[in-house]
Amino acid sequence: MRAHLADDGLIAFESRNPAIDWPARWNRDFELRTGDTIIHQSRRVLKKEGDRIAFETYYLFPDKKLVSYSELRFLTRSEVEDRLRRSGLKVEAVYGDWESRPFDGATSDDMIFLVRSV
């Protein structure tokens, strides 16, 4: 990010809070509607090892099925902040959501970082 920011540039990004039980939240089925079309979505966690979670998401359309495989790494707030500092970036704020509510390490799903180049 530092290489792409102008001097004194500002960037906002999110990372998921590793304190949340993501496998419990993600192992579920639900329906998405777009116009008259119903899309069935199913997500299943395949494995959780250390700070990584691998999962598959299935999308069942009326005429086809798509499968997406993902593996995400969940760093703690301090791990993200440390990496940003070492990259020449300064954390200006960390919020718990995109409405700028305070970050709570135990309950916030997201960590929204506002970061400035130094």
N, C-alpha and C positions, 0 to 999 in steps of 0.2 A: 504494500500500500504506500509506503513512504516514497518509493520511486515514482509513483503516479500522482502524488499530491503536490500542489504548488506550495511554495514557502508560506507558512502560516495557514495552509489549507486544512479543511475540516471534513471528516468523514464519519458517517454513522453506520453501524452494522450490528447484527444480532448474533448471539450464540445461545445455545440451549443450556439451561442450568442443570448440571449433573446431579444435584441433590434430589431432583424429581424422579420418581419411579416411572421412567419412560416405557419400559416393557409392559407394565400394567396398563398404561394409557393407550399404547399403540396396538395391542392385540385385540382388535375389534373389527366389526363389519358395520357398514352404514351405506346409505344411498345418497347420491348426489343427483340433483335435477337440473337439467338445462333445457328449457322449453318444455316439450312433451317427452323428452328422452330421460329415462332413469338409468343411471350408471351405478352399478354395485361396486363398492370398494371394500377390500379386505386387506388388512395389514397384519403380518405375523413376524414377530421377532425370532430370528434364527439362532442368534447367540449374543451373549454379552460377556466380553472379556476385558477386564481392566476398565479403561475409559472409552472403550469402543462398543458400539451396538450395531449389529448387522440385521437387516430386515428385508422382507419382500413385501411389495404392495401389488395387489391384483386389482385390475379394473375390468369389469365385465360389462361390455357394451351389448346392445341388442344383436350385433353382427360379428363381434370379435372379443377376444380376451387379450389384455396386455399385462405384462409382468415387469415390474421395476425392482431391481436389486440395489440396495444402498447400504453403505457402512459409514457411520458417523463417529467422530471422536468428540467427546465431551470434556472440555477443559474447565477447570474451576476459574472463578473470577481472577484469583491471584495468578494463576498460570497464564491466562490471557494477558493480564496487565504486565507481567514480567516479559513476555515475548514482545509486546508492543514497545515497552521501554527500550529493550535491547535493539529494536529496529529503528530507533530514533523518533518514536511517536510518544505523545503525551496524552494520557487519559484525562479528559476534562470532566466527564460524568459517566455514571452507569445507572441505567434505569431498569425497572422491572417489566416494562412494556413500552409500546410505541406511543402511549399517551403520557409518558414521562412520569409515571408513578414511581415511587422509590423502589429500589431493588431490595428484596428480602431473600437472603440466601437459602432460607428453608422453604419458601412458598412460591416465589416468582418462577414462572416457566422460562422466561427469557431474561437474557442479560443484554441490554441495549447499550452499546459503547459509543460515546462521542469522543473522537480522537483527533488530535491536531498534530500536524507536523511541527517539529522543533528545529 
